[in-house]
Amino acid sequence: MATRCHPGRKTGFGVIQIGAGNPDSVKTELAPPLPDFVCQGLERIAPTEENIVFTTHSSDDNRSTAWTHLADENATLSTGEGLAQALPPRLTIYLQGDLGAGKTTLTRGLLRGLGYSGRVKSPTYTLVESYKDSRIAVYHFDFYRFTHAEEFLEAGLDECFEGDGVRLVEWAERAMPFLPPADLEIILRVAPGGGRELHWNARSEEGRTCLKRLHTLSHPGGN
């Protein structure tokens, strides 16, 4: 049976539509301060426990990269909430990492930062969870259980990439070549000394602008 996803409308089979009336709703907490970024060649100010390093490339290179160490789940949530404040109305983000790396936790933080207060679940069995009761519509995909890439088209998930909204995609490689390219790639790995390492890679001008905005928001004084 095919899945149909229509932004702005209730989704079909295999898609969970979550809104204000969700019985699993929980109270959200105020977002903590934004993570601190360090631009290459600049002195760190007001450091936090999340040691984020931001690197810009030469003028003929349109990439931006950043990395951070996440000490625990709270640090992952905080980073997601900080990213939410820098998001444009439309962005595609690939979330990469092994099972249990923290992808859903990061998504939960992002949604809290957007004002969503309901329950956030992994879309492993539903393919996509959509969240419309937030400042920006968010679609969280998980293609881990795909056996062939054509399932992306058979389920009608290409329709979920039409119009505005932030798309968070896990196991994107299993839907290639039908999946739209990423604007921003986020890679989560278990750190050798404990916690997680998070790497950000901008893959488009929109992704680059998002990372630059995140840096600017974390340094309102211009440092």
C-alpha positions as CSV (number, residue, x, y, z in Angstrom):
1,M,0.0,0.0,0.0
2,A,1.4,3.4,-1.0
3,T,2.1,6.2,1.4
4,R,1.1,9.7,0.4
5,C,2.5,12.8,2.1
6,H,0.9,16.1,1.4
7,P,2.5,19.1,3.2
8,G,-0.2,21.0,5.1
9,R,-2.6,18.1,5.1
10,K,-3.0,14.9,7.1
11,T,-0.7,12.2,5.8
12,G,-1.6,8.7,4.7
13,F,-0.6,5.2,5.6
14,G,2.7,4.9,7.3
15,V,2.9,8.6,8.2
16,I,2.1,10.0,11.6
17,Q,0.6,13.4,11.8
18,I,1.2,15.0,15.2
19,G,-0.5,18.1,16.3
20,A,-1.8,20.0,19.3
21,G,-4.3,17.4,20.3
22,N,-1.7,14.6,20.7
23,P,-2.4,12.7,24.0
24,D,1.3,12.1,24.4
25,S,1.9,15.8,24.8
26,V,4.4,16.9,27.4
27,K,5.4,20.3,28.7
28,T,8.5,21.7,27.0
29,E,11.3,23.6,28.9
30,L,12.8,26.9,27.9
31,A,15.7,26.5,25.5
32,P,19.2,26.9,27.0
33,P,21.7,29.4,25.5
34,L,23.0,28.7,22.1
35,P,26.1,26.5,21.7
36,D,29.3,28.5,21.4
37,F,31.1,28.6,18.1
38,V,34.7,29.4,17.5
39,C,35.6,30.8,14.1
40,Q,39.0,29.9,12.7
41,G,41.6,32.5,13.8
42,L,39.3,34.1,16.4
43,E,39.5,33.9,20.2
44,R,36.9,32.0,22.0
45,I,34.5,33.9,24.2
46,A,32.0,32.6,26.8
47,P,32.8,29.0,26.1
48,T,30.3,26.3,27.0
49,E,30.7,22.5,27.6
50,E,30.0,22.0,23.9
51,N,33.3,22.7,22.3
52,I,32.1,23.7,18.8
53,V,34.7,24.6,16.2
54,F,33.5,26.5,13.0
55,T,35.6,26.5,9.9
56,T,35.1,28.6,6.8
57,H,36.9,27.8,3.6
58,S,38.4,30.1,0.9
59,S,36.2,32.4,-1.2
60,D,36.2,29.9,-4.1
61,D,35.0,27.1,-1.9
62,N,31.3,27.1,-1.0
63,R,31.5,24.7,1.9
64,S,31.3,25.3,5.6
65,T,32.1,22.7,8.3
66,A,31.9,22.6,12.0
67,W,32.2,20.0,14.8
68,T,31.4,19.6,18.4
69,H,31.8,17.2,21.3
70,L,28.4,16.3,23.0
71,A,29.0,15.2,26.5
72,D,25.6,13.7,27.1
73,E,21.9,13.7,26.1
74,N,21.3,17.2,27.4
75,A,24.1,18.5,25.2
76,T,22.6,16.9,22.2
77,L,19.2,18.4,23.0
78,S,20.7,21.8,23.5
79,T,22.5,21.6,20.2
80,G,19.3,20.7,18.4
81,E,17.5,23.7,20.1
82,G,20.3,26.0,19.0
83,L,20.1,24.8,15.4
84,A,16.3,25.4,15.4
85,Q,16.9,29.2,15.8
86,A,19.1,29.3,12.7
87,L,16.8,27.3,10.3
88,P,15.4,28.9,7.2
89,P,11.8,28.1,6.1
90,R,13.1,25.3,3.8
91,L,16.1,23.0,4.3
92,T,17.0,19.3,3.8
93,I,19.2,17.8,6.4
94,Y,20.8,14.3,6.2
95,L,21.3,12.8,9.7
96,Q,24.0,10.2,9.6
97,G,25.2,7.9,12.4
98,D,24.8,4.3,13.7
99,L,21.8,3.1,15.6
100,G,21.7,4.8,18.9
101,A,24.0,7.6,17.9
102,G,21.6,10.3,19.0
103,K,19.8,11.3,15.8
104,T,16.3,11.2,17.3
105,T,17.5,13.1,20.4
106,L,18.9,15.8,18.2
107,T,15.6,16.0,16.3
108,R,13.7,16.2,19.6
109,G,15.9,19.2,20.6
110,L,15.3,20.9,17.3
111,L,11.6,20.5,17.6
112,R,11.6,21.9,21.1
113,G,13.5,24.9,19.8
114,L,10.8,25.4,17.2
115,G,8.1,25.4,19.9
116,Y,6.8,21.9,19.6
117,S,5.9,20.4,23.0
118,G,4.5,16.9,22.0
119,R,6.1,13.5,21.9
120,V,8.9,12.9,19.4
121,K,9.4,9.3,18.2
122,S,11.8,7.6,15.8
123,P,10.2,7.0,12.4
124,T,11.8,3.6,11.9
125,Y,8.5,1.8,11.5
126,T,6.4,4.7,10.0
127,L,9.0,6.0,7.4
128,V,8.1,9.6,8.3
129,E,6.8,11.5,11.3
130,S,5.5,15.0,10.4
131,Y,5.2,17.9,12.9
132,K,3.1,20.8,11.8
133,D,2.4,22.4,15.3
134,S,5.7,24.3,15.4
135,R,7.2,27.5,13.9
136,I,8.4,25.5,10.8
137,A,6.9,22.3,9.5
138,V,9.3,19.4,10.2
139,Y,9.4,16.0,8.5
140,H,11.6,13.3,10.0
141,F,12.3,10.3,7.7
142,D,14.0,7.0,8.4
143,F,14.8,4.7,5.4
144,Y,16.6,2.0,7.4
145,R,14.1,-0.6,6.5
146,F,14.1,0.0,2.7
147,T,15.1,-3.0,0.7
148,H,15.3,-1.0,-2.6
149,A,15.4,2.7,-3.3
150,E,12.3,2.6,-5.4
151,E,10.3,2.3,-2.2
152,F,10.8,6.0,-1.8
153,L,8.7,6.7,-4.9
154,E,6.3,3.8,-4.3
155,A,5.4,5.3,-0.9
156,G,4.9,8.7,-2.5
157,L,7.4,10.3,-0.1
158,D,8.8,12.6,-2.9
159,E,5.6,14.7,-2.3
160,C,6.9,15.4,1.2
161,F,9.7,17.4,-0.3
162,E,7.4,19.9,-2.0
163,G,7.0,23.4,-0.5
164,D,8.4,24.8,2.7
165,G,9.5,22.8,5.6
166,V,12.6,21.2,7.2
167,R,13.3,17.6,6.2
168,L,15.5,15.5,8.5
169,V,16.5,12.3,6.8
170,E,18.1,9.2,8.4
171,W,19.7,6.5,6.2
172,A,19.4,8.7,3.1
173,E,21.7,6.5,1.0
174,R,18.9,3.8,0.9
175,A,16.7,6.1,-1.1
176,M,19.3,7.2,-3.6
177,P,19.1,8.4,-6.4
178,F,15.5,9.6,-5.9
179,L,16.1,11.6,-2.7
180,P,16.7,15.4,-3.1
181,P,20.3,16.4,-2.2
182,A,21.1,17.6,1.3
183,D,21.6,21.3,2.2
184,L,23.2,20.3,5.5
185,E,24.8,17.0,6.5
186,I,25.0,16.1,10.2
187,I,27.1,13.2,11.3
188,L,27.0,11.7,14.8
189,R,29.7,9.3,16.1
190,V,30.5,7.8,19.4
191,A,33.5,9.7,20.8
192,P,36.5,7.6,21.9
193,G,36.5,9.3,25.3
194,G,32.8,9.1,25.8
195,G,29.8,11.1,24.6
196,R,29.3,11.9,20.9
197,E,31.1,13.8,18.2
198,L,28.9,15.9,15.9
199,H,30.2,17.0,12.5
200,W,28.3,19.6,10.3
201,N,28.9,19.8,6.6
202,A,27.1,22.4,4.5
203,R,26.3,21.0,1.0
204,S,24.5,24.1,-0.5
205,E,24.4,27.8,-0.2
206,E,21.3,27.4,2.0
207,G,23.2,25.0,4.3
208,R,26.2,27.4,4.4
209,T,23.9,30.3,5.4
210,C,22.3,28.2,8.1
211,L,25.7,27.4,9.7
212,K,26.8,31.0,9.4
213,R,23.6,32.2,11.1
214,L,24.1,29.7,13.9
215,H,27.5,31.1,14.5
216,T,26.2,34.7,14.4
217,L,23.4,33.9,16.9
218,S,25.9,32.4,19.3
219,H,28.1,35.5,19.0
220,P,25.7,38.5,19.0
221,G,28.6,40.9,19.7
222,G,30.2,40.0,16.4
223,N,33.0,37.8,17.7
